[in-house]
Amino acid sequence: MEKLTLSKRTEIMVDDDEARVIRFNTEDVHLRARLFGLAKDAARKQKEVEAKTAEIDAIEGEDENGFPIQVDASVSLMVELADYFMAGLDDVFGEGTSAKVFADGFDFESFTTFLSFVLTKFEAKSNAKIEERLNKPTGKKKAMK
């Protein structure tokens, strides 16, 4: 029986934990589009956050329990951002991805590290494809001198 293998899957195990394996196909045009969409939306979100941060910086005073209102607003903004990026990862790579990446809780450094690592996989695949095309024989015979 002949076998056909089409899987071009990349697998990443987070923190050597077999329960935290993320699988994706670096050649999937839909995945690339979702990743690009997240990057574009994150740029929009950054502008939104900068505006909210300016508003938060201007807050003064305490609530009825004596807690600084500014701190409450800052924490709320951080949680909003964490939820945004976690949902974004799930939208791009599939439901449950953020739980695998951030098993111990979301932090911005881990998010950046994960995305950087993933992007190197896309870059390596693109470079390999380019190299393959450059080295592919054209089928033309060279003229003998």
Biotite code that builds the C-alpha atoms (Angstrom):
import biotite.structure as struc

atoms = struc.array([
    struc.Atom([0.000, 0.000, 0.000], chain_id="A", res_id=1, res_name="MET", atom_name="CA", element="C"),
    struc.Atom([1.287, 3.447, -0.847], chain_id="A", res_id=2, res_name="GLU", atom_name="CA", element="C"),
    struc.Atom([1.365, 6.113, 1.804], chain_id="A", res_id=3, res_name="LYS", atom_name="CA", element="C"),
    struc.Atom([0.981, 9.819, 1.353], chain_id="A", res_id=4, res_name="LEU", atom_name="CA", element="C"),
    struc.Atom([2.308, 12.124, 4.045], chain_id="A", res_id=5, res_name="THR", atom_name="CA", element="C"),
    struc.Atom([1.087, 15.706, 3.899], chain_id="A", res_id=6, res_name="LEU", atom_name="CA", element="C"),
    struc.Atom([1.766, 16.760, 7.467], chain_id="A", res_id=7, res_name="SER", atom_name="CA", element="C"),
    struc.Atom([4.177, 19.657, 7.711], chain_id="A", res_id=8, res_name="LYS", atom_name="CA", element="C"),
    struc.Atom([3.519, 20.174, 11.367], chain_id="A", res_id=9, res_name="ARG", atom_name="CA", element="C"),
    struc.Atom([5.888, 21.897, 13.748], chain_id="A", res_id=10, res_name="THR", atom_name="CA", element="C"),
    struc.Atom([5.652, 20.837, 17.387], chain_id="A", res_id=11, res_name="GLU", atom_name="CA", element="C"),
    struc.Atom([6.838, 22.903, 20.321], chain_id="A", res_id=12, res_name="ILE", atom_name="CA", element="C"),
    struc.Atom([6.944, 21.494, 23.844], chain_id="A", res_id=13, res_name="MET", atom_name="CA", element="C"),
    struc.Atom([6.752, 24.196, 26.497], chain_id="A", res_id=14, res_name="VAL", atom_name="CA", element="C"),
    struc.Atom([8.945, 23.712, 29.573], chain_id="A", res_id=15, res_name="ASP", atom_name="CA", element="C"),
    struc.Atom([9.586, 20.023, 28.746], chain_id="A", res_id=16, res_name="ASP", atom_name="CA", element="C"),
    struc.Atom([5.954, 19.288, 29.627], chain_id="A", res_id=17, res_name="ASP", atom_name="CA", element="C"),
    struc.Atom([4.370, 16.716, 27.298], chain_id="A", res_id=18, res_name="GLU", atom_name="CA", element="C"),
    struc.Atom([0.925, 18.080, 28.188], chain_id="A", res_id=19, res_name="ALA", atom_name="CA", element="C"),
    struc.Atom([1.984, 21.478, 26.832], chain_id="A", res_id=20, res_name="ARG", atom_name="CA", element="C"),
    struc.Atom([2.720, 20.708, 23.186], chain_id="A", res_id=21, res_name="VAL", atom_name="CA", element="C"),
    struc.Atom([1.678, 23.232, 20.567], chain_id="A", res_id=22, res_name="ILE", atom_name="CA", element="C"),
    struc.Atom([1.344, 22.057, 16.984], chain_id="A", res_id=23, res_name="ARG", atom_name="CA", element="C"),
    struc.Atom([1.070, 24.188, 13.874], chain_id="A", res_id=24, res_name="PHE", atom_name="CA", element="C"),
    struc.Atom([1.921, 24.163, 10.190], chain_id="A", res_id=25, res_name="ASN", atom_name="CA", element="C"),
    struc.Atom([4.306, 26.972, 9.221], chain_id="A", res_id=26, res_name="THR", atom_name="CA", element="C"),
    struc.Atom([3.144, 26.644, 5.608], chain_id="A", res_id=27, res_name="GLU", atom_name="CA", element="C"),
    struc.Atom([-0.544, 27.137, 6.434], chain_id="A", res_id=28, res_name="ASP", atom_name="CA", element="C"),
    struc.Atom([-1.585, 30.348, 4.680], chain_id="A", res_id=29, res_name="VAL", atom_name="CA", element="C"),
    struc.Atom([-4.587, 30.694, 6.995], chain_id="A", res_id=30, res_name="HIS", atom_name="CA", element="C"),
    struc.Atom([-2.352, 30.496, 10.058], chain_id="A", res_id=31, res_name="LEU", atom_name="CA", element="C"),
    struc.Atom([-0.034, 33.108, 8.571], chain_id="A", res_id=32, res_name="ARG", atom_name="CA", element="C"),
    struc.Atom([-3.033, 35.351, 7.874], chain_id="A", res_id=33, res_name="ALA", atom_name="CA", element="C"),
    struc.Atom([-4.318, 34.959, 11.442], chain_id="A", res_id=34, res_name="ARG", atom_name="CA", element="C"),
    struc.Atom([-0.868, 35.747, 12.835], chain_id="A", res_id=35, res_name="LEU", atom_name="CA", element="C"),
    struc.Atom([-0.600, 38.834, 10.618], chain_id="A", res_id=36, res_name="PHE", atom_name="CA", element="C"),
    struc.Atom([-4.101, 39.852, 11.700], chain_id="A", res_id=37, res_name="GLY", atom_name="CA", element="C"),
    struc.Atom([-3.095, 39.564, 15.359], chain_id="A", res_id=38, res_name="LEU", atom_name="CA", element="C"),
    struc.Atom([-0.030, 41.724, 14.723], chain_id="A", res_id=39, res_name="ALA", atom_name="CA", element="C"),
    struc.Atom([-2.134, 44.385, 13.009], chain_id="A", res_id=40, res_name="LYS", atom_name="CA", element="C"),
    struc.Atom([-4.757, 44.333, 15.749], chain_id="A", res_id=41, res_name="ASP", atom_name="CA", element="C"),
    struc.Atom([-2.057, 44.447, 18.445], chain_id="A", res_id=42, res_name="ALA", atom_name="CA", element="C"),
    struc.Atom([-0.738, 47.665, 16.884], chain_id="A", res_id=43, res_name="ALA", atom_name="CA", element="C"),
    struc.Atom([-4.244, 49.125, 17.197], chain_id="A", res_id=44, res_name="ARG", atom_name="CA", element="C"),
    struc.Atom([-4.493, 47.828, 20.757], chain_id="A", res_id=45, res_name="LYS", atom_name="CA", element="C"),
    struc.Atom([-1.165, 49.471, 21.621], chain_id="A", res_id=46, res_name="GLN", atom_name="CA", element="C"),
    struc.Atom([-2.569, 52.876, 20.687], chain_id="A", res_id=47, res_name="LYS", atom_name="CA", element="C"),
    struc.Atom([-5.655, 52.177, 22.790], chain_id="A", res_id=48, res_name="GLU", atom_name="CA", element="C"),
    struc.Atom([-3.497, 51.171, 25.760], chain_id="A", res_id=49, res_name="VAL", atom_name="CA", element="C"),
    struc.Atom([-1.331, 54.267, 25.434], chain_id="A", res_id=50, res_name="GLU", atom_name="CA", element="C"),
    struc.Atom([-4.471, 56.444, 25.612], chain_id="A", res_id=51, res_name="ALA", atom_name="CA", element="C"),
    struc.Atom([-5.780, 54.516, 28.633], chain_id="A", res_id=52, res_name="LYS", atom_name="CA", element="C"),
    struc.Atom([-2.378, 54.727, 30.324], chain_id="A", res_id=53, res_name="THR", atom_name="CA", element="C"),
    struc.Atom([-2.396, 58.502, 29.955], chain_id="A", res_id=54, res_name="ALA", atom_name="CA", element="C"),
    struc.Atom([-5.850, 58.598, 31.553], chain_id="A", res_id=55, res_name="GLU", atom_name="CA", element="C"),
    struc.Atom([-4.730, 56.300, 34.380], chain_id="A", res_id=56, res_name="ILE", atom_name="CA", element="C"),
    struc.Atom([-1.646, 58.431, 35.049], chain_id="A", res_id=57, res_name="ASP", atom_name="CA", element="C"),
    struc.Atom([-3.953, 61.391, 35.713], chain_id="A", res_id=58, res_name="ALA", atom_name="CA", element="C"),
    struc.Atom([-6.067, 59.543, 38.294], chain_id="A", res_id=59, res_name="ILE", atom_name="CA", element="C"),
    struc.Atom([-5.642, 60.604, 41.900], chain_id="A", res_id=60, res_name="GLU", atom_name="CA", element="C"),
    struc.Atom([-7.243, 59.661, 45.165], chain_id="A", res_id=61, res_name="GLY", atom_name="CA", element="C"),
    struc.Atom([-8.383, 56.592, 47.002], chain_id="A", res_id=62, res_name="GLU", atom_name="CA", element="C"),
    struc.Atom([-11.510, 54.507, 46.981], chain_id="A", res_id=63, res_name="ASP", atom_name="CA", element="C"),
    struc.Atom([-13.806, 54.049, 50.003], chain_id="A", res_id=64, res_name="GLU", atom_name="CA", element="C"),
    struc.Atom([-11.446, 51.381, 51.382], chain_id="A", res_id=65, res_name="ASN", atom_name="CA", element="C"),
    struc.Atom([-8.340, 53.521, 51.124], chain_id="A", res_id=66, res_name="GLY", atom_name="CA", element="C"),
    struc.Atom([-6.879, 51.815, 48.043], chain_id="A", res_id=67, res_name="PHE", atom_name="CA", element="C"),
    struc.Atom([-5.377, 54.056, 45.380], chain_id="A", res_id=68, res_name="PRO", atom_name="CA", element="C"),
    struc.Atom([-7.818, 54.358, 42.474], chain_id="A", res_id=69, res_name="ILE", atom_name="CA", element="C"),
    struc.Atom([-4.910, 54.588, 40.038], chain_id="A", res_id=70, res_name="GLN", atom_name="CA", element="C"),
    struc.Atom([-3.608, 51.161, 41.087], chain_id="A", res_id=71, res_name="VAL", atom_name="CA", element="C"),
    struc.Atom([-7.042, 49.608, 40.590], chain_id="A", res_id=72, res_name="ASP", atom_name="CA", element="C"),
    struc.Atom([-7.239, 51.073, 37.088], chain_id="A", res_id=73, res_name="ALA", atom_name="CA", element="C"),
    struc.Atom([-3.676, 49.902, 36.279], chain_id="A", res_id=74, res_name="SER", atom_name="CA", element="C"),
    struc.Atom([-4.373, 46.350, 37.400], chain_id="A", res_id=75, res_name="VAL", atom_name="CA", element="C"),
    struc.Atom([-7.603, 46.292, 35.404], chain_id="A", res_id=76, res_name="SER", atom_name="CA", element="C"),
    struc.Atom([-5.714, 47.416, 32.284], chain_id="A", res_id=77, res_name="LEU", atom_name="CA", element="C"),
    struc.Atom([-3.045, 44.725, 32.774], chain_id="A", res_id=78, res_name="MET", atom_name="CA", element="C"),
    struc.Atom([-5.729, 42.027, 33.134], chain_id="A", res_id=79, res_name="VAL", atom_name="CA", element="C"),
    struc.Atom([-7.481, 43.365, 30.025], chain_id="A", res_id=80, res_name="GLU", atom_name="CA", element="C"),
    struc.Atom([-4.223, 43.106, 28.084], chain_id="A", res_id=81, res_name="LEU", atom_name="CA", element="C"),
    struc.Atom([-3.500, 39.614, 29.382], chain_id="A", res_id=82, res_name="ALA", atom_name="CA", element="C"),
    struc.Atom([-6.985, 38.455, 28.357], chain_id="A", res_id=83, res_name="ASP", atom_name="CA", element="C"),
    struc.Atom([-6.564, 40.115, 24.957], chain_id="A", res_id=84, res_name="TYR", atom_name="CA", element="C"),
    struc.Atom([-3.242, 38.396, 24.208], chain_id="A", res_id=85, res_name="PHE", atom_name="CA", element="C"),
    struc.Atom([-4.396, 35.026, 25.524], chain_id="A", res_id=86, res_name="MET", atom_name="CA", element="C"),
    struc.Atom([-7.529, 35.172, 23.361], chain_id="A", res_id=87, res_name="ALA", atom_name="CA", element="C"),
    struc.Atom([-5.360, 36.257, 20.435], chain_id="A", res_id=88, res_name="GLY", atom_name="CA", element="C"),
    struc.Atom([-3.108, 33.214, 20.786], chain_id="A", res_id=89, res_name="LEU", atom_name="CA", element="C"),
    struc.Atom([-6.143, 30.943, 20.929], chain_id="A", res_id=90, res_name="ASP", atom_name="CA", element="C"),
    struc.Atom([-7.598, 32.613, 17.814], chain_id="A", res_id=91, res_name="ASP", atom_name="CA", element="C"),
    struc.Atom([-4.337, 32.167, 15.905], chain_id="A", res_id=92, res_name="VAL", atom_name="CA", element="C"),
    struc.Atom([-3.147, 28.725, 17.041], chain_id="A", res_id=93, res_name="PHE", atom_name="CA", element="C"),
    struc.Atom([-6.353, 27.095, 18.293], chain_id="A", res_id=94, res_name="GLY", atom_name="CA", element="C"),
    struc.Atom([-8.403, 26.957, 21.458], chain_id="A", res_id=95, res_name="GLU", atom_name="CA", element="C"),
    struc.Atom([-6.343, 25.986, 24.493], chain_id="A", res_id=96, res_name="GLY", atom_name="CA", element="C"),
    struc.Atom([-3.014, 27.266, 23.188], chain_id="A", res_id=97, res_name="THR", atom_name="CA", element="C"),
    struc.Atom([-2.785, 30.059, 25.749], chain_id="A", res_id=98, res_name="SER", atom_name="CA", element="C"),
    struc.Atom([-3.435, 27.598, 28.582], chain_id="A", res_id=99, res_name="ALA", atom_name="CA", element="C"),
    struc.Atom([-0.482, 25.521, 27.348], chain_id="A", res_id=100, res_name="LYS", atom_name="CA", element="C"),
    struc.Atom([1.815, 28.509, 26.942], chain_id="A", res_id=101, res_name="VAL", atom_name="CA", element="C"),
    struc.Atom([0.824, 30.228, 30.194], chain_id="A", res_id=102, res_name="PHE", atom_name="CA", element="C"),
    struc.Atom([0.145, 27.274, 32.480], chain_id="A", res_id=103, res_name="ALA", atom_name="CA", element="C"),
    struc.Atom([1.446, 29.199, 35.478], chain_id="A", res_id=104, res_name="ASP", atom_name="CA", element="C"),
    struc.Atom([-0.317, 32.445, 34.605], chain_id="A", res_id=105, res_name="GLY", atom_name="CA", element="C"),
    struc.Atom([0.092, 35.081, 31.923], chain_id="A", res_id=106, res_name="PHE", atom_name="CA", element="C"),
    struc.Atom([3.160, 37.286, 31.814], chain_id="A", res_id=107, res_name="ASP", atom_name="CA", element="C"),
    struc.Atom([4.218, 39.603, 29.022], chain_id="A", res_id=108, res_name="PHE", atom_name="CA", element="C"),
    struc.Atom([7.774, 38.280, 28.825], chain_id="A", res_id=109, res_name="GLU", atom_name="CA", element="C"),
    struc.Atom([6.595, 34.718, 28.185], chain_id="A", res_id=110, res_name="SER", atom_name="CA", element="C"),
    struc.Atom([4.186, 35.971, 25.523], chain_id="A", res_id=111, res_name="PHE", atom_name="CA", element="C"),
    struc.Atom([7.005, 37.796, 23.738], chain_id="A", res_id=112, res_name="THR", atom_name="CA", element="C"),
    struc.Atom([9.365, 34.820, 24.081], chain_id="A", res_id=113, res_name="THR", atom_name="CA", element="C"),
    struc.Atom([6.763, 32.421, 22.678], chain_id="A", res_id=114, res_name="PHE", atom_name="CA", element="C"),
    struc.Atom([5.921, 34.616, 19.693], chain_id="A", res_id=115, res_name="LEU", atom_name="CA", element="C"),
    struc.Atom([9.586, 35.245, 18.921], chain_id="A", res_id=116, res_name="SER", atom_name="CA", element="C"),
    struc.Atom([10.283, 31.518, 19.013], chain_id="A", res_id=117, res_name="PHE", atom_name="CA", element="C"),
    struc.Atom([7.321, 30.744, 16.752], chain_id="A", res_id=118, res_name="VAL", atom_name="CA", element="C"),
    struc.Atom([8.310, 33.445, 14.284], chain_id="A", res_id=119, res_name="LEU", atom_name="CA", element="C"),
    struc.Atom([11.790, 31.896, 13.966], chain_id="A", res_id=120, res_name="THR", atom_name="CA", element="C"),
    struc.Atom([10.060, 28.689, 12.843], chain_id="A", res_id=121, res_name="LYS", atom_name="CA", element="C"),
    struc.Atom([8.168, 30.592, 10.150], chain_id="A", res_id=122, res_name="PHE", atom_name="CA", element="C"),
    struc.Atom([11.350, 32.365, 9.055], chain_id="A", res_id=123, res_name="GLU", atom_name="CA", element="C"),
    struc.Atom([13.312, 29.107, 8.920], chain_id="A", res_id=124, res_name="ALA", atom_name="CA", element="C"),
    struc.Atom([10.591, 27.493, 6.784], chain_id="A", res_id=125, res_name="LYS", atom_name="CA", element="C"),
    struc.Atom([10.509, 30.485, 4.428], chain_id="A", res_id=126, res_name="SER", atom_name="CA", element="C"),
    struc.Atom([14.305, 30.481, 4.119], chain_id="A", res_id=127, res_name="ASN", atom_name="CA", element="C"),
    struc.Atom([14.322, 26.742, 3.421], chain_id="A", res_id=128, res_name="ALA", atom_name="CA", element="C"),
    struc.Atom([11.692, 27.191, 0.691], chain_id="A", res_id=129, res_name="LYS", atom_name="CA", element="C"),
    struc.Atom([13.698, 29.988, -0.923], chain_id="A", res_id=130, res_name="ILE", atom_name="CA", element="C"),
    struc.Atom([16.886, 27.911, -0.781], chain_id="A", res_id=131, res_name="GLU", atom_name="CA", element="C"),
    struc.Atom([15.035, 24.940, -2.262], chain_id="A", res_id=132, res_name="GLU", atom_name="CA", element="C"),
    struc.Atom([13.771, 27.057, -5.171], chain_id="A", res_id=133, res_name="ARG", atom_name="CA", element="C"),
    struc.Atom([17.197, 28.573, -5.794], chain_id="A", res_id=134, res_name="LEU", atom_name="CA", element="C"),
    struc.Atom([18.869, 25.166, -5.888], chain_id="A", res_id=135, res_name="ASN", atom_name="CA", element="C"),
    struc.Atom([16.188, 23.436, -7.956], chain_id="A", res_id=136, res_name="LYS", atom_name="CA", element="C"),
    struc.Atom([17.457, 22.300, -11.334], chain_id="A", res_id=137, res_name="PRO", atom_name="CA", element="C"),
    struc.Atom([15.764, 24.180, -14.141], chain_id="A", res_id=138, res_name="THR", atom_name="CA", element="C"),
    struc.Atom([15.754, 21.279, -16.547], chain_id="A", res_id=139, res_name="GLY", atom_name="CA", element="C"),
    struc.Atom([17.694, 23.267, -19.117], chain_id="A", res_id=140, res_name="LYS", atom_name="CA", element="C"),
    struc.Atom([20.878, 21.719, -20.392], chain_id="A", res_id=141, res_name="LYS", atom_name="CA", element="C"),
    struc.Atom([23.935, 23.893, -20.475], chain_id="A", res_id=142, res_name="LYS", atom_name="CA", element="C"),
    struc.Atom([25.410, 24.447, -23.899], chain_id="A", res_id=143, res_name="ALA", atom_name="CA", element="C"),
    struc.Atom([28.699, 22.644, -24.413], chain_id="A", res_id=144, res_name="MET", atom_name="CA", element="C"),
    struc.Atom([31.650, 24.792, -25.469], chain_id="A", res_id=145, res_name="LYS", atom_name="CA", element="C"),
])
